[in-house]
Amino acid sequence: MDQTQPEPHRDPDAGPAVRFDNVGMRYGRGPEVLSDISFELARGSFQFLTGPSGAGKTSLLRLIYLAERPSRGLISLFGSDTSALARDDLPVLRRRIGVVFQDFRLLTHLSVFDNVALPLRVAGQRVSQYREDIVELLNWVGLGERIDALPPTLSGGEQQRAAIARAVVSRPEILIADEPTGNVDPEMARRLLRLFAELNRLGTTVLIASHDIALIRSMKVPVLELAGGRLTTRTRAA
Amino acid sequence: MSQTRRPAPLLPPEAGRDLPLLAVCAILVFLACLAVIGAAGTWRASDAWTGQLASEITLQIIPGADGDGEAAAQEAGQLASGLPGVISVEIRSRAASEALLRPWLGRASLPDDFPLPRLVTLNVDPDDPPLAAAIETLFDDAAYRVIVDDNQLWAAALARASITVRWFAIGLALLVCGAAAAVIAFAARASLSMRRDVADALHLVGAPDRFITGLFQERFFMLGLKAGIAGALLALLAAFTLAELGGTAGAIFFLPSLLPGWGAILILPAAAFLSGLVAALSARLAITTALAARWA
């Protein structure tokens, strides 16, 4: 396995945004779906995660956004060992991470506006504080006309864009996206990537899981590749 | 877009699915309220009976073979009125004695020469009543016989029975509250399972457990509140109907009346609030436990 070298930090005094040390993970008593994973995501870095289906990409992402705990090894987020975190500390940490799920996970009884506002509402903000920001963001992702629509009435691409808007609305320090452009046309995919790049430029650490080789190559950023639950290569795309 | 946009409820409305639960809770509140109304009726009746028994002593005047009942009663009353602790004396007429026997003997008049005992009621100081022995001594030389009914014996037995009934009713109300709490806890867990998508999404955007618990707690508080109002209204209605249309009020004199006084109207806000509180607390406990078990 390739023992990867960490990206250079933008802030030398801060630790990496994400650090995995020999992490293994299994579901229940099943076989390990991830084995001996070690890597770092420097703060402010932009990386892709790729690999064939079943390689463990989604499981790796779930570990980062604290939906699962590793069976072994050490995971640090923003310099904190996640195994040492109390349950009450998890919400604060999760608010620093934006996630675009492969299956979107929009709440079907809430409008697009209310779905996108969810992280801000949970953080205790009032509608008057975030209304304009959300309208602007939804216009940017092309959902300005669907602001009051319910998710079941949206196309797959529209749902994906709503999920992306929800993930980025609170300007998280880490953005994790699982196949975020899988259901949109190439033009919208480029537009969404520009949104991710802009967030990254503002300091957000971005990790995107994707099969789309053309998309990955277009960004010219480092790529983590998983195969059979192991991190096999780490390359900088040409 | 509307400038007056309000945030939508994070838990979807489930009015249709909540209806059976609302009905079960309302029925439980109804039963609890009936138990409380019954206990309150027993309480009031017992207080009235014991108070009356403690302030009255009854003398049965049995005239001799050729004696004049009326004269004997008058004399006995006069003698008794001089005893310390006797406040006043009430001499009951023969007609009053006949009225007391009417439930057993029917409306037919008794023969005039029937030696019907006459009754004399002594209204006494309940804190310092004359002793039965002292009253009996007073009539040792009288030409008629006097039997003193010592009501204190009745009063003690009545008070014991009343306390038993009260505790039974309170226990019954608590048992029904416990059943309601268990039903709500079960429903809250089912509701969480059904809305796992909401709980997952909220967790992943950084909602603490107490935020999610608060949503379910609020929903079940409102459900409990509605069930409390409905159940208490039905119980009041049932109590009034039962008491007025062939219930216990006056029909059977020794049973407590279920007819609630105006004070019983307080049972409505009290039952609604308590029902909401029980529902909210049991939902909170169930959801907190379920969340702690499901997310590491």
Chai-1 contact restraints between the chains, C-beta under 6 A:
chainA,res_idxA,chainB,res_idxB,connection_type,confidence,min_distance_angstrom,max_distance_angstrom,comment,restraint_id
A,R69,B,A296,contact,1.0,0.0,6.0,A-B,restraint_1
A,P91,B,G206,contact,1.0,0.0,6.0,A-B,restraint_2
A,P91,B,P208,contact,1.0,0.0,6.0,A-B,restraint_3
A,R94,B,G206,contact,1.0,0.0,6.0,A-B,restraint_4
A,R95,B,G206,contact,1.0,0.0,6.0,A-B,restraint_5
A,R105,B,A201,contact,1.0,0.0,6.0,A-B,restraint_6
A,L107,B,V198,contact,1.0,0.0,6.0,A-B,restraint_7
A,L107,B,A201,contact,1.0,0.0,6.0,A-B,restraint_8
A,H109,B,P12,contact,1.0,0.0,6.0,A-B,restraint_9
A,L110,B,A8,contact,1.0,0.0,6.0,A-B,restraint_10
A,D114,B,A8,contact,1.0,0.0,6.0,A-B,restraint_11
A,L118,B,V205,contact,1.0,0.0,6.0,A-B,restraint_12
A,P119,B,V205,contact,1.0,0.0,6.0,A-B,restraint_13
A,V122,B,V205,contact,1.0,0.0,6.0,A-B,restraint_14
A,V122,B,G206,contact,1.0,0.0,6.0,A-B,restraint_15
A,V122,B,A207,contact,1.0,0.0,6.0,A-B,restraint_16
A,V127,B,R5,contact,1.0,0.0,6.0,A-B,restraint_17
A,V127,B,P7,contact,1.0,0.0,6.0,A-B,restraint_18
A,I147,B,M1,contact,1.0,0.0,6.0,A-B,restraint_19
